[in-house]
Amino acid sequence: MFSFFKKRDTSPQYLKFDGQNAYFIRIRTAKRGEIVEIRFTRSGDISSDEGGYYLRKGIVAPNSFDRATLEIRFANGYAKPVITVDGGEAIPLSEWQ
């Protein structure tokens, strides 16, 4: 039969929305496990791409100088972000303290 209930998105959330056009994300570096919080904005950091938007940001941890590269691809309307971290991992919002 037909279902009138919308499916819940059970994938972990990594981006915290701040204000009208800013986001926060936390990255744990692979080498020493240092946690780095990154803030980026739609107008200053995100570029338009075919069929959506794109962010690529180099990260250097302040204490251990570990390096990582963050890449996020958004669909139109900044929906369904796909997050890739080379040299680390994104931390879900449920683990933020």
MDTraj code that builds the backbone (N, CA, C; nanometers):
import mdtraj as md
import numpy as np

residues = "MET PHE SER PHE PHE LYS LYS ARG ASP THR SER PRO GLN TYR LEU LYS PHE ASP GLY GLN ASN ALA TYR PHE ILE ARG ILE ARG THR ALA LYS ARG GLY GLU ILE VAL GLU ILE ARG PHE THR ARG SER GLY ASP ILE SER SER ASP GLU GLY GLY TYR TYR LEU ARG LYS GLY ILE VAL ALA PRO ASN SER PHE ASP ARG ALA THR LEU GLU ILE ARG PHE ALA ASN GLY TYR ALA LYS PRO VAL ILE THR VAL ASP GLY GLY GLU ALA ILE PRO LEU SER GLU TRP GLN".split()
xyz = np.array([
    [0.0818, -0.1173, 0.0000],
    [0.0000, 0.0000, 0.0000],
    [0.0872, 0.1250, 0.0000],
    [0.0211, 0.2370, -0.0041],
    [0.0927, 0.3644, -0.0039],
    [0.1308, 0.4026, 0.1389],
    [0.2458, 0.4609, 0.1506],
    [0.2893, 0.5084, 0.2810],
    [0.2927, 0.6604, 0.2793],
    [0.2271, 0.7206, 0.3761],
    [0.2227, 0.8657, 0.3842],
    [0.3285, 0.9206, 0.4796],
    [0.4094, 0.8323, 0.5343],
    [0.5138, 0.8754, 0.6263],
    [0.6432, 0.8963, 0.5505],
    [0.7085, 1.0053, 0.5811],
    [0.8367, 1.0355, 0.5185],
    [0.9453, 0.9530, 0.5868],
    [1.0336, 0.8949, 0.5073],
    [1.1428, 0.8180, 0.5643],
    [1.2360, 0.9091, 0.6414],
    [1.2770, 0.8650, 0.7566],
    [1.3712, 0.9435, 0.8357],
    [1.5116, 0.9212, 0.7838],
    [1.5890, 1.0271, 0.7829],
    [1.7284, 1.0173, 0.7434],
    [1.8074, 0.9698, 0.8643],
    [1.8563, 0.8467, 0.8598],
    [1.9273, 0.7899, 0.9743],
    [2.0781, 0.8011, 0.9599],
    [2.1263, 0.8636, 0.8527],
    [2.2707, 0.8799, 0.8380],
    [2.3198, 0.9816, 0.9396],
    [2.4421, 0.9640, 0.9909],
    [2.4920, 1.0588, 1.0908],
    [2.5097, 1.1984, 1.0330],
    [2.4843, 1.2981, 1.1143],
    [2.4984, 1.4369, 1.0730],
    [2.6351, 1.4880, 1.1181],
    [2.7072, 1.5519, 1.0279],
    [2.8411, 1.6008, 1.0578],
    [2.8491, 1.7527, 1.0594],
    [2.7578, 1.8205, 0.9921],
    [2.7621, 1.9655, 0.9805],
    [2.6648, 2.0302, 1.0775],
    [2.7130, 2.1320, 1.1478],
    [2.6287, 2.2099, 1.2371],
    [2.6058, 2.3445, 1.1701],
    [2.4808, 2.3784, 1.1476],
    [2.4446, 2.5027, 1.0801],
    [2.4508, 2.6167, 1.1804],
    [2.5145, 2.7273, 1.1412],
    [2.5316, 2.8413, 1.2299],
    [2.4892, 2.9681, 1.1576],
    [2.3766, 3.0219, 1.1936],
    [2.3290, 3.1440, 1.1305],
    [2.2700, 3.1189, 0.9938],
    [2.2815, 3.2183, 0.9061],
    [2.2198, 3.2057, 0.7749],
    [2.3065, 3.1352, 0.6726],
    [2.4386, 3.1470, 0.6828],
    [2.5191, 3.0857, 0.5775],
    [2.6493, 3.0244, 0.6266],
    [2.6608, 2.9911, 0.7515],
    [2.7850, 2.9344, 0.8043],
    [2.7625, 2.7924, 0.8575],
    [2.8680, 2.7123, 0.8520],
    [2.8660, 2.5746, 0.9005],
    [2.9882, 2.5497, 0.9889],
    [2.9743, 2.4544, 1.0810],
    [3.0863, 2.4032, 1.1587],
    [3.0990, 2.2546, 1.1317],
    [3.2223, 2.2045, 1.1307],
    [3.2488, 2.0608, 1.1222],
    [3.3726, 2.0334, 1.2056],
    [3.3785, 1.9164, 1.2662],
    [3.4965, 1.8767, 1.3434],
    [3.5625, 1.7582, 1.2758],
    [3.6955, 1.7654, 1.2679],
    [3.7766, 1.6623, 1.2038],
    [3.8742, 1.6066, 1.3063],
    [3.8894, 1.4734, 1.3098],
    [3.9906, 1.4078, 1.3922],
    [4.1024, 1.3622, 1.2987],
    [4.2245, 1.4091, 1.3241],
    [4.3363, 1.3734, 1.2368],
    [4.3728, 1.2263, 1.2559],
    [4.4227, 1.1652, 1.1498],
    [4.4521, 1.0220, 1.1524],
    [4.5807, 0.9911, 1.2291],
    [4.6781, 1.0787, 1.2208],
    [4.8094, 1.0493, 1.2782],
    [4.8098, 1.0528, 1.4304],
    [4.7643, 1.1631, 1.4901],
    [4.7686, 1.1772, 1.6361],
    [4.6313, 1.1919, 1.7004],
    [4.5259, 1.1973, 1.6203],
    [4.3903, 1.2024, 1.6743],
    [4.3497, 1.3374, 1.7299],
    [4.4173, 1.4428, 1.6895],
    [4.3802, 1.5771, 1.7366],
    [4.2505, 1.6210, 1.6687],
    [4.1634, 1.6854, 1.7446],
    [4.0349, 1.7315, 1.6925],
    [4.0455, 1.8795, 1.6554],
    [4.0045, 1.9101, 1.5323],
    [4.0105, 2.0463, 1.4804],
    [3.8691, 2.0867, 1.4381],
    [3.8249, 2.2026, 1.4846],
    [3.6941, 2.2536, 1.4444],
    [3.7131, 2.3554, 1.3326],
    [3.6355, 2.3407, 1.2268],
    [3.6459, 2.4268, 1.1105],
    [3.5128, 2.4968, 1.0891],
    [3.5190, 2.6262, 1.0604],
    [3.4006, 2.7043, 1.0261],
    [3.4170, 2.7514, 0.8829],
    [3.3119, 2.7343, 0.8036],
    [3.3152, 2.7834, 0.6658],
    [3.1794, 2.8417, 0.6299],
    [3.1806, 2.9314, 0.5312],
    [3.0582, 3.0009, 0.4926],
    [3.0232, 2.9700, 0.3478],
    [2.8961, 2.9844, 0.3169],
    [2.8500, 2.9640, 0.1789],
    [2.9094, 3.0684, 0.0862],
    [2.9123, 3.1923, 0.1301],
    [2.9556, 3.3007, 0.0417],
    [3.1069, 3.3089, 0.0262],
    [3.1832, 3.2685, 0.1269],
    [3.3274, 3.2854, 0.1211],
    [3.4076, 3.1620, 0.0851],
    [3.3586, 3.0433, 0.1178],
    [3.4402, 2.9224, 0.1033],
    [3.3866, 2.8209, 0.0034],
    [3.2577, 2.8202, -0.0215],
    [3.1971, 2.7185, -0.1074],
    [3.1870, 2.7713, -0.2498],
    [3.2282, 2.6880, -0.3456],
    [3.2231, 2.7247, -0.4876],
    [3.1106, 2.6502, -0.5563],
    [3.0580, 2.7088, -0.6635],
    [2.9560, 2.6382, -0.7408],
    [3.0247, 2.5363, -0.8307],
    [2.9556, 2.4253, -0.8522],
    [3.0061, 2.3137, -0.9302],
    [2.8911, 2.2641, -1.0167],
    [2.9191, 2.1784, -1.1105],
    [2.8127, 2.1231, -1.1940],
    [2.7104, 2.0511, -1.1069],
    [2.5885, 2.1002, -1.1067],
    [2.4809, 2.0349, -1.0333],
    [2.4865, 2.0540, -0.8833],
    [2.5632, 2.1482, -0.8323],
    [2.5673, 2.1681, -0.6882],
    [2.6791, 2.2615, -0.6458],
    [2.7377, 2.2298, -0.5293],
    [2.8401, 2.3148, -0.4711],
    [2.9540, 2.2286, -0.4184],
    [3.0718, 2.2912, -0.3976],
    [3.1916, 2.2166, -0.3653],
    [3.2788, 2.2970, -0.2682],
    [3.3400, 2.2270, -0.1717],
    [3.4347, 2.2873, -0.0785],
    [3.5560, 2.1966, -0.0673],
    [3.6728, 2.2538, -0.0756],
    [3.7979, 2.1810, -0.0506],
    [3.8822, 2.2695, 0.0395],
    [3.9242, 2.2147, 0.1541],
    [3.9953, 2.2942, 0.2529],
    [4.1097, 2.2120, 0.3113],
    [4.2279, 2.2710, 0.3120],
    [4.3434, 2.2092, 0.3769],
    [4.3395, 2.2392, 0.5256],
    [4.3727, 2.1396, 0.6065],
    [4.3657, 2.1525, 0.7518],
    [4.5024, 2.1204, 0.8107],
    [4.5469, 2.2044, 0.9040],
    [4.6677, 2.1783, 0.9815],
    [4.6290, 2.1896, 1.1287],
    [4.6492, 2.0814, 1.2036],
    [4.6147, 2.0811, 1.3458],
    [4.7094, 2.1756, 1.4205],
    [4.6567, 2.2589, 1.5105],
    [4.7406, 2.3618, 1.5742],
    [4.8464, 2.3089, 1.6704],
    [4.8219, 2.1980, 1.7375],
    [4.9183, 2.1480, 1.8358],
    [5.0173, 2.0481, 1.7783],
    [4.9698, 1.9551, 1.6959],
    [5.0565, 1.8488, 1.6443],
    [5.1002, 1.8712, 1.5006],
    [5.0453, 1.9711, 1.4342],
    [5.0745, 2.0019, 1.2941],
    [5.0405, 1.8874, 1.1984],
    [4.9463, 1.7994, 1.2400],
    [4.8956, 1.6959, 1.1489],
    [4.8215, 1.7642, 1.0354],
    [4.8247, 1.7018, 0.9193],
    [4.7586, 1.7586, 0.8021],
    [4.6439, 1.6683, 0.7557],
    [4.5409, 1.7330, 0.7031],
    [4.4270, 1.6623, 0.6451],
    [4.3662, 1.7522, 0.5385],
    [4.2875, 1.6921, 0.4499],
    [4.2172, 1.7662, 0.3463],
    [4.0691, 1.7315, 0.3541],
    [3.9861, 1.8344, 0.3666],
    [3.8416, 1.8184, 0.3758],
    [3.7797, 1.8524, 0.2412],
    [3.6936, 1.7640, 0.1912],
    [3.6173, 1.7897, 0.0693],
    [3.4701, 1.7619, 0.0976],
    [3.3857, 1.8570, 0.0602],
    [3.2413, 1.8412, 0.0767],
    [3.1743, 1.8777, -0.0545],
    [3.0862, 1.7906, -0.1003],
    [3.0049, 1.8177, -0.2195],
    [2.8593, 1.8265, -0.1754],
    [2.7936, 1.9352, -0.2174],
    [2.6524, 1.9570, -0.1874],
    [2.5724, 1.9451, -0.3159],
    [2.4500, 1.8945, -0.3053],
    [2.3563, 1.8978, -0.4179],
    [2.2970, 2.0384, -0.4233],
    [2.2113, 2.0634, -0.5200],
    [2.1442, 2.1936, -0.5280],
    [2.0716, 2.2233, -0.3980],
    [2.0734, 2.3475, -0.3565],
    [2.0082, 2.3862, -0.2320],
    [2.0863, 2.3445, -0.1090],
    [2.2131, 2.3118, -0.1249],
    [2.3015, 2.2689, -0.0153],
    [2.2469, 2.1458, 0.0568],
    [2.1829, 2.0586, -0.0173],
    [2.1268, 1.9367, 0.0407],
    [2.2225, 1.8199, 0.0202],
    [2.2065, 1.7183, 0.1007],
    [2.2783, 1.5918, 0.0900],
    [2.4293, 1.6096, 0.0760],
    [2.4962, 1.6610, 0.1791],
    [2.6412, 1.6767, 0.1693],
    [2.7121, 1.5421, 0.1716],
    [2.8119, 1.5275, 0.0856],
    [2.8979, 1.4098, 0.0837],
    [3.0344, 1.4560, 0.1320],
    [3.0792, 1.4035, 0.2462],
    [3.2003, 1.4507, 0.3123],
    [3.3108, 1.3471, 0.2972],
    [3.4279, 1.3941, 0.2533],
    [3.5457, 1.3092, 0.2403],
    [3.6608, 1.3788, 0.3114],
    [3.7334, 1.3041, 0.3943],
    [3.8486, 1.3604, 0.4646],
    [3.9687, 1.2717, 0.4357],
    [4.0700, 1.3302, 0.3732],
    [4.1951, 1.2590, 0.3475],
    [4.2915, 1.2941, 0.4603],
    [4.3339, 1.1944, 0.5376],
    [4.4230, 1.2185, 0.6504],
    [4.3493, 1.2379, 0.7815],
    [4.2243, 1.1937, 0.7869],
    [4.1464, 1.2063, 0.9092],
    [4.0049, 1.1565, 0.8895],
    [3.9177, 1.1933, 0.9832],
    [3.7775, 1.1534, 0.9749],
    [3.6894, 1.2626, 1.0324],
    [3.5691, 1.2745, 0.9802],
    [3.4712, 1.3692, 1.0323],
    [3.4056, 1.3084, 1.1559],
    [3.3767, 1.3924, 1.2533],
    [3.3152, 1.3477, 1.3784],
    [3.1663, 1.3805, 1.3739],
    [3.0786, 1.2815, 1.3946],
    [2.9337, 1.3076, 1.3930],
    [2.8928, 1.4023, 1.5059],
    [2.7864, 1.4779, 1.4835],
    [2.7365, 1.5711, 1.5849],
    [2.7011, 1.5014, 1.7162],
    [2.6606, 1.3770, 1.7093],
    [2.6230, 1.3039, 1.8306],
    [2.7425, 1.2828, 1.9237],
    [2.8657, 1.2936, 1.8740],
    [2.9855, 1.2752, 1.9559],
    [3.0469, 1.4069, 2.0024],
    [2.9905, 1.5199, 1.9592],
    [3.0432, 1.6504, 2.0028],
    [3.0087, 1.6704, 2.1486],
    [3.0954, 1.7367, 2.2224],
    [3.0703, 1.7611, 2.3652],
    [3.0495, 1.9069, 2.3902],
])
top = md.Topology()
chain = top.add_chain()
for i, resn in enumerate(residues, 1):
    res = top.add_residue(resn, chain, resSeq=i)
    for name in ("N", "CA", "C"):
        top.add_atom(name, md.element.get_by_symbol(name[0]), res)
traj = md.Trajectory(xyz[None], top)
